[in-house]
Amino acid sequence: MTWIDELPTPNVLVEQARLEANIARMQALAARTGVALRPHTKTHKSVRIARLQTEAGAAGLTVAKVGEAEVLVEAGFDDVRLAYPVVGRDKLERIQALSSTARVSFCVDTLEGARQASEVFQAAGSTATVLIEVDVEYGRCGVHWNDDDSVAFARQVAALPGLEVVGILTHAGQSYNGPSEGETKEAALRRVMAQERDRMLSFASRLKDAGLATPGAFEISVGSTPSIRYFENAAKDGFQITEIRPGNYVFHDAIQQALGVCDWEDCALTVNATVISRHRNDDGSERVFLDAGKKVFTSDRVPSTGVHGTLLYNPRVMEPLPHARLHGCSEEHGWVSIPGGATLEVGDQVRVVPAHACVVMNMFDQFHVVDGDQVVDTWEVSSRGRVS
């Protein structure tokens, strides 16, 4: 039997019961709203967790990069979607090779990218399964949901040989912006959810009018853990949302808690670090330094507080340490400020809920599955570093 305090720090711990509860809760939401759940695995990059998700009922899996898709297909998963515009002959050829053993779909949002895919798949005598990526306000990739040029683009893509357009896909990243002035956190999330859903249904309706989409045979895919928190399906001209692609929900983190998406008790992933130094400031406050910096927490912060993570006083009940702020990171040091006297001594271990769990997981080769203070198992971060 191994105990958490016997592990070398820093390390990543995932509470098994919370992980399983998060997976079950999202699967139940998908069933209740009549959509397929296709979790985004960039959060955990773990074959073991992906298997837990599909065993719970996930209809397929989502990735961001071709390398992540290769890991999952090699592990036996047969329905993988790249929620990402794929550009480059080498990547398209790798997807084409995967398509012989699995259904691998991907996004297009430019005519240049679509033509590349057409050329590669037509030359191989096969057909690529693609979705048109749509921008519903986030301002990242995707054609605009309400632009006549977007319908014209869809028509051009549908006419290309070697491509089959099966649906449309979006990511409402604006759900991370938080509430507007005078708006509650819940109201903000509900607003973005409805905006994401309704704009996608509206675009699908316009594609139907153009003869490019048929209700019941056209996929409409939405994502973002915050907006999915209050997801409700709806219908327009025979169309409904067909799938959701949240990722962070398996772990949650300090950003999700700050947005009102989850409680601390839902956060399954923590970083375990050791206090390596402690010093008093002239004003009586103290500086405490952890053995985990940007190479663990990365540069991501909770927008509303500016912290890299939340220290826990009692990890069993996920009680934050009052007034302690992980306010800064250098490469190997976590900088903690404590207004009064610190209860942490040099050599103590402390658990931290990171600002952003997804980027933390990609910093490690493995993570430890725990039950309370006991280490249950150690799992590989299977597609760590697979960024192309």
PEKA-V157778 format. One record per helix or strand. SS is the DSSP state (2 for helix, 1 for strand). FROM is the first residue (numbers start at 1). TO is the last residue. If there is no record, write none. Layout:
# PEKA-V157778
SS_FROM_TO / SS_FROM_TO
This chain:
# PEKA-V157778
1_2_3 / 2_4_6 / 1_11_15 / 2_16_33 / 1_36_40 / 2_47_56 / 1_60_63 / 2_66_74 / 1_79_85 / 2_89_98 / 1_103_108 / 2_111_123 / 1_128_135 / 1_143_144 / 2_148_159 / 1_163_170 / 2_173_177 / 2_185_209 / 1_219_223 / 2_225_228 / 1_235_236 / 1_239_240 / 1_243_245 / 2_248_250 / 2_254_259 / 2_264_266 / 1_269_280 / 1_286_290 / 2_294_297 / 1_309_314 / 1_319_320 / 1_325_329 / 1_334_338 / 1_349_354 / 2_357_361 / 1_366_371 / 1_374_380
